[in-house]
Amino acid sequence: MFDKRMVRNLDYLFIFVVILLLGGSLLIMSTASISLVSTHPYFYLKQQMLWIASGIVLLLGLTAIDYQVFRKLSWWLYGFNLAILVAVLLFGNVAKGASRWIQVIGSFSIQPSEFAKILIIICFADFVAKRKGKLKRFRDFIPAFIYIGIPMALVIKQPDLGTGLVFLAIMIGVMLVGGANPWKFAAVFVIAFVLFAGAIFAHTKFGLPIPLQDYQISRVTTFLQPAAGKDMDIRGDAYQVMQSMVAIGSGGMWGKGYREGTQGQLNFLPEHHTDFVFSIVGEEFGFIGSVTLLFLFFILLVRGVGIAMNAQDQFGALIVTGVVAMMAFHILVNVGMTSGIMPVTGIPLPLISYGGSAMWSNLLAIGLVINVNLRKQKLMF
């Protein structure tokens, strides 16, 4: 149900920043993808415009539904989430060594793991809200780990380690805000990190089998020494990182100028319209352009936290928390990997990178935040 009186609850600064970011996406796409298809130089720009327009329709449709309805459908949504992730493994199209897409009509495909993030935010928010005050002991965490762990494992199986880690970020944010004991919760992750690092070390030194692909392990280790001379193949594992660092570094303070970059315009940097789009921002718009973009993201996240704090109930607050955690993780990892300080995980930059499923997922996430914001106060009749 939607009532015109709810409009007064809207955070207009939040919406304005989203509009600026979408406009920035089109500006960046008009230069990042201009050299990718010589016969149709504006192909990706037109596609991005289509994804944004259709994504806004999805956003508006989602905001018209009272988010409380999702509580009644939580387990159904969770089951549907698992079903689409299993369907990817059984019927998905294989591209670049991964099965992440399902063909819908003709050449049009969707990436279910992108929508799985939105579904798990809703479902896990309800899961934690129902356990308010019951997340104090180590054993209290076990059901939550299993609840998140099942869809997360299905995503990693595709394989898609980056999106799997997004599930982890959502879980951390929602559980901490939901009342989990912070010290015990942190202890669990410190132990898990030590075991993970030890497993990687044992695998590389002694051949210990671990459930990760060789290229995933290589990505985790490459960023530590991307230019380690003869020990690293700069035409292989470290190539993207090196080209990205060159692009960002060459931009200087003000950048080389619109469509004046070399790494992007001459296609030295792969995937510069998707995962490495931030490199184009650094190269063509420089430090000032990069900081401006990051400042817009900062405002978006801060306003998101404010909306969570003013939510009508804990369920709404946890939904927004999940969205903020997801967005923050995407921004941190994407900017980090393009700057060479984090592993390459294939995580796109929210609302900026090219891609239909990713853009729809981002706008649905924004729709959830607006939904909660609209209904932060109960209407009195």
C-alpha positions in Angstrom: 0.0 0.0 0.0 1.2 3.5 -0.8 -0.1 6.7 0.7 0.8 10.1 -0.6 1.4 11.2 3.0 4.4 8.9 3.2 6.3 11.1 0.7 7.1 13.5 3.6 9.3 10.7 5.1 11.6 10.6 2.1 15.3 11.3 2.5 15.7 13.6 -0.6 19.4 13.9 -0.2 19.7 10.1 -0.5 17.6 10.1 -3.6 19.6 13.0 -5.1 22.9 11.2 -4.6 21.5 8.1 -6.3 20.5 10.2 -9.3 24.0 11.8 -9.4 25.6 8.3 -9.3 23.4 7.0 -12.1 24.2 10.1 -14.2 27.9 9.5 -13.4 27.5 5.9 -14.6 26.3 7.1 -18.0 29.0 9.7 -18.3 31.7 7.2 -17.4 30.2 4.5 -19.7 30.2 7.0 -22.6 34.0 7.0 -22.4 34.9 3.7 -20.9 33.1 1.6 -23.6 33.5 3.9 -26.6 36.3 1.7 -28.0 34.9 -1.7 -27.3 32.6 -2.0 -30.3 34.0 -0.2 -33.3 30.8 -0.5 -35.4 28.5 0.6 -32.6 30.6 2.9 -30.3 27.6 3.7 -28.1 26.3 0.2 -27.7 27.2 -0.3 -24.0 26.0 3.2 -23.2 22.6 2.6 -24.7 22.4 -0.8 -22.9 23.3 0.9 -19.6 20.5 3.5 -20.2 18.1 0.6 -20.7 19.2 -1.2 -17.5 18.9 2.0 -15.5 15.4 2.8 -16.9 14.1 -0.7 -16.4 15.8 -0.8 -13.0 14.0 2.3 -11.9 10.7 0.7 -12.8 11.6 -2.3 -10.6 12.6 0.2 -7.8 9.2 2.0 -8.0 7.4 -1.3 -8.0 9.3 -2.5 -4.9 8.6 0.7 -3.0 4.9 0.3 -3.5 4.9 -2.9 -1.5 5.0 -2.5 2.3 8.2 -4.2 3.4 6.3 -5.9 6.3 4.8 -8.2 3.6 8.2 -9.8 3.1 8.2 -11.1 6.7 5.3 -13.3 6.0 7.0 -14.6 2.9 10.5 -14.9 4.4 10.9 -18.7 4.2 9.3 -18.8 0.7 11.8 -16.2 -0.5 14.6 -18.2 1.1 13.5 -21.3 -0.7 13.2 -19.5 -4.0 16.7 -18.1 -3.4 18.1 -21.6 -3.0 16.2 -22.8 -6.0 17.6 -20.2 -8.4 21.1 -20.8 -7.2 20.8 -24.5 -7.7 19.3 -23.9 -11.1 22.4 -22.0 -12.1 24.6 -25.0 -11.3 22.3 -27.3 -13.2 21.3 -25.2 -16.2 23.5 -22.2 -16.2 25.5 -21.0 -19.2 29.3 -21.4 -18.8 31.3 -18.3 -19.6 35.0 -17.6 -18.7 35.1 -20.9 -16.7 32.1 -20.1 -14.5 28.5 -21.0 -14.5 26.8 -17.8 -13.3 24.1 -16.9 -15.9 20.8 -18.4 -16.9 19.5 -17.7 -20.4 16.0 -16.2 -20.4 15.1 -15.2 -23.9 17.4 -15.3 -27.0 20.8 -13.9 -26.0 19.4 -12.2 -22.9 20.7 -13.8 -19.7 20.5 -12.9 -16.0 22.9 -13.5 -13.1 20.8 -15.0 -10.3 23.5 -14.5 -7.7 23.0 -10.7 -8.0 19.3 -11.1 -7.0 20.2 -13.7 -4.4 22.0 -10.9 -2.4 18.7 -8.9 -2.3 16.7 -11.9 -1.2 19.2 -12.9 1.5 19.1 -9.3 2.9 15.3 -9.6 3.3 15.3 -13.1 4.6 18.3 -12.8 7.0 16.9 -9.5 8.4 13.8 -11.4 9.4 15.8 -14.3 10.7 17.9 -12.1 13.0 15.0 -9.8 14.0 13.1 -12.9 15.4 16.2 -13.7 17.5 16.5 -10.4 19.2 18.5 -10.7 22.4 19.4 -14.4 21.6 22.7 -13.9 19.9 25.0 -13.7 22.9 26.7 -17.1 23.0 28.9 -18.9 20.4 26.3 -21.6 19.9 23.7 -18.9 19.2 25.7 -18.0 16.0 25.5 -21.5 14.5 21.9 -21.3 13.1 22.8 -17.9 11.5 26.0 -19.3 10.0 24.1 -22.3 8.5 21.3 -20.0 7.2 23.8 -17.8 5.3 26.3 -20.6 4.6 24.0 -22.7 2.4 23.3 -20.0 -0.3 26.8 -18.7 0.1 28.3 -22.2 -0.7 26.0 -22.5 -3.7 27.4 -19.1 -5.0 31.0 -20.1 -4.4 30.4 -23.4 -6.2 29.6 -21.5 -9.5 32.5 -20.4 -8.8 31.9 -16.8 -7.6 34.1 -16.1 -4.6 33.5 -12.4 -4.7 29.7 -12.6 -4.4 30.1 -15.3 -1.8 32.1 -12.8 0.3 29.3 -10.2 -0.2 27.0 -12.7 1.7 29.6 -12.7 4.5 29.6 -8.9 4.7 25.8 -8.8 4.8 25.8 -11.3 7.6 28.4 -9.4 9.6 26.5 -6.1 9.3 23.0 -7.5 10.1 24.2 -9.6 13.0 26.1 -6.9 14.7 23.3 -4.4 14.4 20.9 -7.2 15.3 22.5 -7.6 18.7 25.2 -10.3 18.3 27.9 -10.1 21.0 30.6 -8.1 19.2 33.6 -9.6 21.0 32.5 -13.2 20.6 31.4 -12.6 17.0 34.8 -11.0 16.2 36.6 -13.9 17.8 34.9 -16.3 15.4 36.0 -14.3 12.4 39.6 -13.9 13.7 39.8 -17.7 14.1 38.3 -18.2 10.6 40.7 -15.8 9.0 43.7 -17.4 10.6 42.5 -20.9 9.4 41.9 -19.5 5.9 45.3 -17.9 5.7 46.9 -21.1 7.0 45.0 -23.2 4.5 46.2 -20.9 1.6 49.8 -21.1 2.9 49.6 -24.9 3.3 48.2 -25.2 -0.2 50.9 -23.1 -1.9 53.7 -24.7 0.1 52.7 -28.3 0.7 49.8 -28.9 -1.8 47.0 -29.1 0.8 43.8 -29.6 -1.1 41.3 -26.7 -0.5 37.8 -26.0 -2.1 39.1 -23.1 -4.2 40.0 -22.9 -7.9 43.6 -22.3 -8.8 42.8 -18.9 -10.3 41.0 -17.8 -7.1 44.0 -18.7 -5.0 46.2 -16.9 -7.5 44.1 -13.7 -7.2 44.3 -13.8 -3.4 48.1 -14.0 -3.5 48.8 -11.8 -6.5 47.8 -8.5 -5.0 50.5 -8.9 -2.2 53.3 -8.5 -4.8 51.8 -7.5 -8.1 55.2 -6.5 -9.5 57.5 -9.0 -8.0 59.7 -9.3 -11.1 60.5 -12.8 -12.2 58.2 -14.3 -9.5 55.1 -12.9 -11.1 53.8 -13.0 -14.6 52.8 -9.5 -15.3 51.1 -10.7 -18.5 49.1 -13.2 -16.5 47.7 -13.0 -12.9 49.1 -9.5 -12.2 48.3 -7.9 -15.6 44.9 -6.4 -14.8 46.2 -5.0 -11.5 49.3 -3.5 -13.1 47.4 -1.9 -15.9 44.8 -0.5 -13.5 47.5 1.0 -11.2 49.1 2.6 -14.3 45.7 4.1 -15.3 44.9 5.5 -11.9 48.5 6.8 -11.3 48.8 8.5 -14.7 45.6 10.5 -14.1 47.4 12.8 -11.6 45.3 15.5 -9.9 42.9 16.5 -12.6 43.1 13.5 -15.0 44.0 13.2 -18.7 40.6 14.5 -19.8 37.4 13.0 -21.1 38.2 10.2 -23.6 41.9 11.1 -23.4 43.0 8.1 -21.4 45.4 5.5 -22.9 44.9 2.3 -20.8 41.1 2.4 -21.3 40.8 3.9 -24.8 43.5 1.6 -26.2 42.1 -1.4 -24.4 45.2 -2.2 -22.5 43.1 -2.6 -19.4 40.6 -5.6 -19.6 37.0 -5.2 -18.2 37.4 -1.4 -17.8 33.7 -0.9 -18.3 32.7 -3.4 -15.7 34.9 -4.5 -12.7 37.7 -1.9 -13.4 35.6 1.1 -14.2 37.1 3.0 -11.3 40.4 2.9 -13.1 38.9 4.9 -15.9 37.6 7.5 -13.4 41.1 7.8 -12.0 42.8 8.0 -15.4 40.5 10.5 -17.2 39.1 12.5 -14.2 42.1 12.2 -11.9 42.3 12.4 -8.1 39.6 15.1 -8.0 37.1 12.9 -10.0 37.9 9.8 -7.9 37.5 11.7 -4.6 34.2 13.2 -5.8 32.8 9.8 -6.7 33.9 8.4 -3.3 32.4 11.3 -1.5 29.0 10.6 -3.2 29.3 7.0 -2.1 30.1 8.2 1.5 27.0 10.4 1.6 24.9 7.5 0.2 26.2 5.2 3.0 25.8 7.8 5.8 22.3 8.6 4.8 21.6 4.8 4.6 22.8 4.5 8.2 20.5 7.4 9.2 17.5 5.7 7.5 18.3 2.5 9.4 18.4 4.3 12.7 15.0 5.9 12.1 13.3 2.8 10.8 9.9 1.9 12.2 11.1 -1.5 13.5 14.1 -3.7 13.8 13.2 -5.7 10.7 13.3 -2.5 8.6 16.5 -1.3 10.3 18.2 -4.7 9.5 17.1 -4.6 5.9 18.7 -1.2 5.4 21.8 -2.4 7.4 22.1 -5.3 5.0 22.0 -3.0 2.0 24.5 -0.6 3.5 26.8 -3.5 4.3 26.5 -4.9 0.8 27.2 -1.5 -0.8 30.1 -0.6 1.5 31.7 -4.0 0.8 31.3 -3.6 -3.0 32.8 -0.1 -2.9 35.7 -1.0 -0.6 36.7 -4.1 -2.5 36.2 -2.7 -6.0 38.3 0.5 -5.3 40.8 -1.6 -3.4 41.3 -4.2 -6.2 41.6 -1.5 -8.9 44.2 0.3 -6.7 46.2 -2.9 -6.1 45.6 -3.2 -2.3 43.0 -6.0 -2.5 42.6 -9.2 -4.4 40.8 -9.2 -7.8 37.4 -10.7 -6.9 35.2 -9.6 -9.8 33.0 -7.3 -7.7 31.5 -4.4 -9.7 31.2 -0.8 -8.5 27.6 -0.2 -7.3 25.4 1.9 -9.6 28.4 2.7 -11.9 29.7 -0.5 -13.5 28.1 -1.9 -16.7 25.8 -4.8 -16.3 22.0 -5.5 -16.3 21.7 -7.9 -13.4 24.1 -5.8 -11.3 22.3 -2.6 -12.0 18.9 -4.1 -11.4 20.2 -5.6 -8.1 21.6 -2.3 -7.0 18.4 -0.4 -7.8 16.3 -3.0 -6.0 18.6 -2.6 -3.0 18.0 1.2 -3.2 14.3 0.5 -3.5 14.4 -1.5 -0.2 16.0 1.5 1.6 13.4 3.9 0.2 10.7 1.4 1.1 11.8 1.4 4.8 12.3 5.2 4.7 8.8 5.8 3.4 7.3 3.8 6.2 9.4 5.0 9.1 6.2 6.3 10.8 2.9 4.5 11.0 0.1 6.4 9.4 -2.7 7.3 11.8 -6.2 7.1 10.4 
